[in-house]
Amino acid sequence: MKNKVLVELIVPAIDQTYNVYFPVNRKIGNIINLLNKSLYEITNGSFIGTNRTYLYDRNNGEIYPIDTLVRDTNIRNGTSVVLL
């Protein structure tokens, strides 16, 4: 699976952690939209993402720019990211 990376997704709003595959040829903004929709469905509406939801690097707290492709970031297999 060279076109996807397995990341640890931390969602503090619902106090959950997930292992998720991110496609490397997608922009971070698209990933966030997909995560918002998926989390809304699997939590039965407990998680509601907005246009102010961002992905953060767990180690240094930096926001991943929404117009950047996953492959152009430091996101690799095993990376921990936070969805806030």
N, C-alpha and C positions, 0 to 999 in steps of 0.2 A: 504494500500500500504506500507507494511513493508519493501519491497525490493527496494524502491526508496525514495529519498529525494527531496523536492522542494526547489530550490535555486534561488536567484536573480543573474542573469548573467549580468555583466556590460562589454560592449565592447566599450572602448574609441575610437578605430580606426574608428568606424562608428557612434559614438555618440548614441548608442542604449542600452537599457536595456531589458532583457527578463526574464521570469519566466520559468525555465527548470527543468525537473525531471532528476536526476542522479541515475542510478542503483548503489546500494551500493556494489555489488559484482564485479564491474569493476575497473580496474586500472585507475588512473588519466590520464596517457598517452593515453589510449583508449578513454576516455571521450574527451580529447582535439582533437584527430583525428576526432571523430564524430562531435564535434562542428565546427571544421574547414570546414568540408564538408557541413554541414547543413547551416552554415552562408554564405558560398560561393553561395549556391543555392538560399537561400531566399533573398540575397542582389543582385542577378544577377551579381555576380563577383566583387562587390565593396569591399568585405572583402576577403583577400587571406591569409590564415593561413600558417605558415611555420613550419619547425622543431625547430624553436626558439620561438614558441608560448607556453606560460605557463599560468597556473592558479595561481592567487595570492589571498591570504586572504585579503579582503577589509579593515579589521580593523587594521591589523598589517603589511601588505605588504609582508608577507612571501610567498615564492613559495611552492606550494604543490609538493612533489616529484612525478615524473611521474611513478615510479614503485610501488606506494602505492595504496592499495585498498581504495575506498571512505570511507568505513566503519571504516577504521583505521586512518582516519583524523578527524579534528574537524568539518567537514561539516555535518550539520544537517538541518532539515527543517527550512527555513527562513534565512539561511546563505547567505551572499553576497560575491560573488567571482568576480574577474576581469580577463578577458581574454586579454592578451597582447602578 
